[in-house]
Amino acid sequence: MDRQQEQSQNMDPQEQLAQEYVNRRQRDVKPPRPPRRSPGFAVGMLAGAFCTLLAFSVMVTGRSFFKKPVGIAESKGSDVSKTESSKKAISKKPVEQKAAELADLIDEYYYEKIDQQAMVEGMYAGMVEGLGDPYTAYYTKEEYAALNESTTGIYYGIGTVLTQDKDTKIVSILHVYPGTPAEEAGLRDGDVISKVGEIEADSMELSELTSHIKGEKGTKVHLEIVRAGENGYLGFDVERRQIEVPTVEHQMLEGNVGLIQVSEFSTSTPEQFDQAVKELQAQGMTAMIVDLRNNPGGVLSSVCAMLDEILPEGLVVYTEDKYGRPL
């Protein structure tokens, strides 16, 4: 037995599939692609994750240290005096001169085509990043739209969860949601995506690739797949439809104990949570466990809406701005 065969036997099935995909790609005669430069700005922001997990921990233990939410008041404005404004600081002549000098150097020495809009957006992002606060971020129009999509839990696509190897950039289907176009088309967990349309799946970051898989309702996207046990590439034309990502799963355990797993808090999570509670109650639930393991957080108002249904009257959480005004 040669070394390559011995290494193959020591791999798990997913590693073997990835290696098979790499070998197929190496056999294809294709001109090399120049290295891509990934965007320098990628920030995610989740509201109230700590308060969310703490509040739910209290709920699960049955203690009432926190009370029901009473709503969020709008700020009434303030006449608080300010020191030198940030606007004035960045408008000073030395700042403008340095920015102009950097632009001149870029124009003179940068050897590739300049995306001036991306450069300007990067400047905005850098200004906010200079605060050094991980919870303060600048979003482009496209990034803000993606953020809103992720918090609503609803989008137009095919209904899959994808993952990308950080070293090889190989993209695999981690999970196919039941009842979605992806399942109907025959896609499976573990499939490796080779192409999306004419785009090589490993030629870009996963966030950019998914933007090509999503699209307008009723349109189709062509995927080229590598599947374990199959020779060659498999082609699938999958229709894009509205997808509501399930964030709540539930089951009845022994002793009429209901188990509800919440994977994240989107705007659609409270409705899913309420439905799960009702179904378990109809089955005779006498106690409930809420599983928040691996939950990254999400929309604070969704957490409050869920707690509002099961905790006694009172305050759960409140927020203030830096002047002590309620938000």
Backbone torsions as a table, in degrees:
resi	resn	phi	psi	omega
1	MET	NA	126.4	-179.3
2	ASP	-79.3	171.9	-174.7
3	ARG	-64.5	-38.3	-178.1
4	GLN	-63.8	-41.0	178.3
5	GLN	-65.6	-39.9	180.0
6	GLU	-63.9	-41.8	178.3
7	GLN	-64.7	-37.9	-179.5
8	SER	-63.3	-38.4	-179.1
9	GLN	-68.9	-27.1	-179.0
10	ASN	-82.5	-8.4	179.9
11	MET	-83.2	149.9	171.3
12	ASP	-78.5	167.3	-174.3
13	PRO	-56.5	-38.7	-178.0
14	GLN	-68.6	-38.7	177.2
15	GLU	-65.0	-39.5	178.4
16	GLN	-62.8	-40.2	178.9
17	LEU	-64.5	-43.0	178.7
18	ALA	-62.9	-41.5	179.6
19	GLN	-66.1	-38.7	177.3
20	GLU	-61.6	-40.3	178.8
21	TYR	-63.6	-44.4	179.1
22	VAL	-60.9	-42.9	179.7
23	ASN	-62.0	-40.5	178.2
24	ARG	-64.1	-41.4	-179.9
25	ARG	-63.7	-37.7	-179.8
26	GLN	-68.2	-29.1	178.6
27	ARG	-76.6	-23.6	178.1
28	ASP	-70.6	135.8	178.1
29	VAL	-87.9	106.0	-177.9
30	LYS	-139.5	143.0	176.3
31	PRO	-66.9	144.2	-179.9
32	PRO	-65.3	144.7	177.3
33	ARG	-93.2	142.0	174.5
34	PRO	-67.2	151.3	179.9
35	PRO	-62.0	140.6	179.0
36	ARG	-90.1	152.2	174.5
37	ARG	-105.1	115.9	-180.0
38	SER	-75.3	151.5	-179.9
39	PRO	-58.3	143.2	-177.7
40	GLY	-79.8	-4.1	-175.1
41	PHE	-127.5	116.0	176.0
42	ALA	-148.1	103.4	-174.6
43	VAL	-126.5	137.8	172.9
44	GLY	-114.3	142.5	-177.9
45	MET	-131.7	124.5	179.8
46	LEU	-121.4	128.5	-174.5
47	ALA	-88.6	129.3	169.5
48	GLY	67.8	30.1	-176.6
49	ALA	-62.9	-44.1	-177.7
50	PHE	-63.9	-47.5	179.6
51	CYS	-62.6	-36.2	179.3
52	THR	-60.0	-52.7	-175.7
53	LEU	-67.4	-39.2	180.0
54	LEU	-65.1	-44.3	-179.0
55	ALA	-62.0	-41.4	-179.9
56	PHE	-69.9	-33.3	177.2
57	SER	-62.0	-41.3	177.2
58	VAL	-62.7	-41.6	-179.0
59	MET	-60.9	-43.3	-176.1
60	VAL	-66.9	-36.9	-179.1
61	THR	-77.2	-11.4	176.5
62	GLY	87.0	6.8	179.5
63	ARG	-90.8	156.3	-174.7
64	SER	-117.3	50.8	176.8
65	PHE	-70.5	-28.5	177.5
66	PHE	-110.6	151.0	-177.3
67	LYS	-117.1	-178.7	-176.9
68	LYS	-69.6	149.1	178.2
69	PRO	-71.0	146.2	178.2
70	VAL	-111.5	9.7	177.4
71	GLY	108.3	171.9	-178.7
72	ILE	-118.2	121.7	-178.7
73	ALA	-84.0	146.5	177.7
74	GLU	-83.2	147.8	178.9
75	SER	-68.3	139.1	-178.8
76	LYS	-95.4	1.0	-178.8
77	GLY	93.0	166.8	-176.8
78	SER	-154.7	150.9	176.7
79	ASP	-103.7	21.7	-177.3
80	VAL	-60.9	129.0	-179.8
81	SER	-73.6	152.3	-176.1
82	LYS	-120.8	155.4	169.6
83	THR	-79.4	-166.5	-179.0
84	GLU	-53.6	128.8	-175.4
85	SER	-73.0	155.1	176.1
86	SER	-62.6	-35.7	178.9
87	LYS	-58.9	-43.2	-179.8
88	LYS	-68.4	-37.0	-178.5
89	ALA	-62.8	-42.5	-177.5
90	ILE	-83.0	-8.7	179.9
91	SER	-94.8	1.8	-180.0
92	LYS	-66.1	149.8	-175.0
93	LYS	-58.5	-43.7	179.4
94	PRO	-59.3	-35.1	179.3
95	VAL	-67.0	-45.7	179.1
96	GLU	-62.6	-39.1	179.9
97	GLN	-65.0	-43.9	-179.6
98	LYS	-64.6	-41.7	177.8
99	ALA	-60.2	-41.3	178.7
100	ALA	-65.6	-39.4	178.3
101	GLU	-63.8	-43.2	178.1
102	LEU	-62.0	-40.9	178.8
103	ALA	-62.4	-40.5	178.0
104	ASP	-63.3	-42.4	179.5
105	LEU	-64.3	-39.9	177.7
106	ILE	-62.7	-46.9	-179.8
107	ASP	-60.5	-36.0	-174.6
108	GLU	-82.3	-37.3	-169.3
109	TYR	-114.3	-21.2	-177.1
110	TYR	-68.4	130.7	-167.2
111	TYR	-93.6	-5.2	178.1
112	GLU	-114.4	171.6	179.6
113	LYS	-63.9	136.7	-175.9
114	ILE	-95.0	124.3	171.9
115	ASP	-89.7	95.2	-173.3
116	GLN	-64.9	-35.0	178.8
117	GLN	-65.0	-42.1	178.3
118	ALA	-64.4	-36.7	179.1
119	MET	-64.6	-43.1	179.3
120	VAL	-66.2	-42.9	178.4
121	GLU	-61.9	-38.0	177.4
122	GLY	-64.7	-33.9	177.2
123	MET	-65.8	-42.5	176.9
124	TYR	-61.5	-46.0	-178.5
125	ALA	-62.5	-39.1	179.9
126	GLY	-64.4	-36.1	179.1
127	MET	-63.1	-44.0	179.4
128	VAL	-71.1	-38.4	179.7
129	GLU	-63.7	-26.9	179.2
130	GLY	-63.0	-15.2	176.7
131	LEU	-69.2	-22.9	179.4
132	GLY	73.2	20.5	-178.6
133	ASP	-107.6	116.7	-177.8
134	PRO	-65.8	-14.1	-178.3
135	TYR	-102.1	8.3	176.6
136	THR	-118.4	124.3	-173.2
137	ALA	-146.6	154.1	173.8
138	TYR	-102.5	136.3	179.2
139	TYR	-120.2	134.1	169.4
140	THR	-71.6	171.7	179.3
141	LYS	-58.0	-42.7	-177.8
142	GLU	-69.4	-41.1	180.0
143	GLU	-66.5	-37.3	179.1
144	TYR	-67.3	-38.0	177.1
145	ALA	-64.2	-39.4	178.8
146	ALA	-67.1	-36.9	177.8
147	LEU	-63.3	-45.9	179.1
148	ASN	-61.9	-37.1	179.1
149	GLU	-64.7	-41.2	-178.0
150	SER	-69.5	-32.2	-178.8
151	THR	-80.2	-25.5	176.5
152	THR	-79.5	-26.3	-178.1
153	GLY	75.7	12.3	-179.3
154	ILE	-127.1	132.6	178.1
155	TYR	-155.2	171.3	176.1
156	TYR	-104.3	112.7	-177.5
157	GLY	-164.7	-147.0	-174.3
158	ILE	-115.6	-15.0	174.7
159	GLY	92.6	49.0	178.0
160	THR	-131.1	157.6	169.0
161	VAL	-109.1	124.4	-176.3
162	LEU	-109.4	155.0	174.7
163	THR	-136.0	151.2	-178.2
164	GLN	-129.9	130.3	175.7
165	ASP	-67.6	127.3	-173.6
166	LYS	-68.6	-21.3	-179.1
167	ASP	-94.4	-50.1	-175.4
168	THR	-90.1	-16.2	-176.4
169	LYS	68.4	10.6	177.8
170	ILE	-67.4	133.9	-176.7
171	VAL	-106.0	127.7	179.8
172	SER	-123.1	156.0	174.7
173	ILE	-87.2	113.0	-179.2
174	LEU	-78.5	-38.6	-178.4
175	HIS	-155.8	139.3	173.6
176	VAL	-107.3	119.2	-179.9
177	TYR	-69.1	137.5	178.7
178	PRO	-65.8	146.1	176.9
179	GLY	74.3	17.3	-179.1
180	THR	-107.3	166.1	177.1
181	PRO	-57.0	-33.9	179.5
182	ALA	-62.8	-43.6	178.7
183	GLU	-66.8	-42.6	-179.5
184	GLU	-62.6	-34.0	-179.1
185	ALA	-76.6	-17.2	178.6
186	GLY	105.0	9.4	175.9
187	LEU	-70.3	150.6	-175.6
188	ARG	-131.7	157.1	171.9
189	ASP	-59.5	136.7	178.4
190	GLY	94.0	-13.0	176.2
191	ASP	-61.5	141.8	176.5
192	VAL	-100.8	127.4	-179.7
193	ILE	-87.0	119.1	178.6
194	SER	-89.5	-44.6	-178.5
195	LYS	-140.3	148.7	168.5
196	VAL	-118.5	105.1	-169.8
197	GLY	65.4	-122.2	176.5
198	GLU	-101.4	7.5	-176.2
199	ILE	-92.8	126.9	174.0
200	GLU	-67.4	126.3	-173.0
201	ALA	-64.6	-29.7	-178.4
202	ASP	-92.0	14.9	-177.8
203	SER	-93.4	-2.1	-176.9
204	MET	-153.1	170.1	177.6
205	GLU	-68.8	154.6	-175.3
206	LEU	-60.7	-38.6	-178.6
207	SER	-61.4	-37.1	178.6
208	GLU	-73.8	-38.1	-179.2
209	LEU	-64.5	-40.8	-178.7
210	THR	-64.8	-26.3	178.0
211	SER	-66.5	-23.2	177.2
212	HIS	-85.8	-22.1	177.2
213	ILE	-80.0	-38.6	175.5
214	LYS	-74.8	162.9	179.5
215	GLY	174.5	-164.5	-177.4
216	GLU	-71.0	146.1	-179.8
217	LYS	-58.8	133.6	177.3
218	GLY	92.2	-15.7	177.2
219	THR	-81.7	167.5	-178.3
220	LYS	-120.2	150.9	175.2
221	VAL	-123.2	135.8	179.9
222	HIS	-96.4	127.0	178.6
223	LEU	-116.9	137.9	174.0
224	GLU	-107.2	124.8	-169.0
225	ILE	-121.4	143.9	167.3
226	VAL	-108.5	126.7	-176.1
227	ARG	-126.0	138.8	179.0
228	ALA	-58.3	133.0	178.3
229	GLY	85.9	-4.7	179.9
230	GLU	-110.4	141.7	177.2
231	ASN	-89.7	141.8	177.6
232	GLY	73.2	-164.9	-178.0
233	TYR	-104.1	145.7	177.8
234	LEU	-107.3	136.2	-179.8
235	GLY	-107.0	138.0	179.0
236	PHE	-135.5	130.3	171.9
237	ASP	-103.5	112.7	-171.6
238	VAL	-114.9	129.4	179.5
239	GLU	-78.2	139.4	176.3
240	ARG	-86.6	129.0	177.0
241	ARG	-137.2	170.9	177.6
242	GLN	-67.8	128.1	-179.0
243	ILE	-117.8	125.0	171.3
244	GLU	-104.8	113.0	-174.4
245	VAL	-70.8	122.2	177.4
246	PRO	-71.7	122.9	179.5
247	THR	-111.0	-2.9	-177.9
248	VAL	-129.0	130.0	172.2
249	GLU	-126.9	149.6	-177.9
250	HIS	-146.3	157.4	175.9
251	GLN	-159.5	159.4	178.6
252	MET	-97.8	127.0	177.6
253	LEU	-96.1	178.7	178.4
254	GLU	-62.4	149.1	178.5
255	GLY	76.4	20.4	-179.7
256	ASN	59.0	37.6	175.8
257	VAL	-97.4	120.0	179.1
258	GLY	-85.9	134.5	177.2
259	LEU	-112.7	122.2	177.8
260	ILE	-119.9	121.3	178.8
261	GLN	-104.1	125.8	-179.7
262	VAL	-115.5	112.4	-174.3
263	SER	-81.1	-28.0	175.5
264	GLU	-167.7	171.5	-177.7
265	PHE	-113.3	96.2	174.7
266	SER	-102.3	176.9	-179.4
267	THR	-67.9	-20.9	179.0
268	SER	-91.3	-5.1	-177.0
269	THR	-64.2	-42.5	-179.3
270	PRO	-57.0	-41.1	178.8
271	GLU	-63.9	-42.4	178.8
272	GLN	-65.9	-39.3	178.9
273	PHE	-64.3	-44.9	179.8
274	ASP	-60.7	-40.9	179.1
275	GLN	-65.2	-40.2	179.4
276	ALA	-64.1	-42.5	179.2
277	VAL	-61.6	-45.0	-178.8
278	LYS	-63.5	-41.1	179.9
279	GLU	-65.8	-39.8	178.9
280	LEU	-69.4	-37.9	176.4
281	GLN	-62.8	-37.9	178.5
282	ALA	-65.5	-23.3	178.6
283	GLN	-90.1	1.6	176.8
284	GLY	95.0	27.0	-179.6
285	MET	-60.9	132.2	177.1
286	THR	-114.3	-13.7	177.0
287	ALA	-150.5	159.1	-174.3
288	MET	-138.9	138.0	172.7
289	ILE	-115.5	130.6	175.6
290	VAL	-108.9	116.8	-176.5
291	ASP	-95.5	115.0	-180.0
292	LEU	-112.8	15.7	179.4
293	ARG	-60.5	136.4	-179.8
294	ASN	65.4	15.2	176.3
295	ASN	-83.2	119.6	-176.6
296	PRO	-80.8	-7.6	-176.7
297	GLY	110.6	-147.5	178.8
298	GLY	146.2	-132.5	-172.9
299	VAL	-85.6	118.6	-176.3
300	LEU	-62.1	-40.4	-178.9
301	SER	-62.4	-30.0	177.2
302	SER	-68.0	-41.0	178.1
303	VAL	-61.7	-45.8	-179.5
304	CYS	-62.1	-39.1	179.7
305	ALA	-64.2	-37.0	179.8
306	MET	-71.6	-43.1	178.1
307	LEU	-66.6	-30.3	-178.3
308	ASP	-60.3	-25.3	-177.0
309	GLU	-86.3	-17.2	-170.0
310	ILE	-128.2	-8.7	-179.5
311	LEU	-105.5	159.4	177.3
312	PRO	-65.3	167.7	-178.6
313	GLU	-61.9	139.9	176.8
314	GLY	146.6	-167.4	-175.0
315	LEU	-96.4	133.0	176.0
316	VAL	-95.2	-54.6	-176.7
317	VAL	-156.9	149.9	174.4
318	TYR	-140.2	160.0	-179.1
319	THR	-127.9	148.6	176.1
320	GLU	-129.8	154.3	172.2
321	ASP	-85.8	-176.7	-173.0
322	LYS	-69.6	-11.8	177.2
323	TYR	-98.3	5.5	179.2
324	GLY	85.1	9.7	179.5
325	ARG	-84.2	137.7	177.8
326	PRO	-67.3	142.5	179.2
327	LEU	-108.3	NA	NA
